[in-house]
Amino acid sequence: MTLPAVIYNNGDVCLDSFKMSRTPHCQEMNHYKMQGNYKVNDVRTMMSATQNGIGYCVIDLFNLERPIDELGLVPLLTDYTLSTQDTGIYAIYPHRKQTLLVSEFINQLKSYIGEPARWEAHIPDYQHMYKQ
């Protein structure tokens, strides 16, 4: 039996797959296609559907505004390696040389996000999960 997925789909983008290690603590990655008929175009709706038992979902941590246990969610497959390739926050600006305004914006953003990123604190013991 396959657990159904709640899938993000906004028409142009359908996030119905992910890369994960074949076995726990393994570096060899496989591509997995999520199976599910419930597709939504809003992350909050995905989390709500998951909270209500419709299925599992894959979300970026920055969507967590509160600790995961307060949200009634549970991280899955924490001994597996999840690919973070092609994910990140990028600053795009028109010239190689940053203006003072662009530099200050990037510094403020870094300060706001923190190191490690502030949303990682929403999952207990996150630093030991999903290692790549």
Secondary structure, 3 states (H helix, E strand, C coil): CCCCEEEEECCCCEECEEEEECCCCCCCEEEEECCCCEEECCHHHHHHHHHCCCCECCCCHHHCCCCCCCCCCCCCCCCCCECCCCCCCCCCCCCCCCCHHHHHHHHHHHHHHCCCCHHHHHCCCHHHCCCC
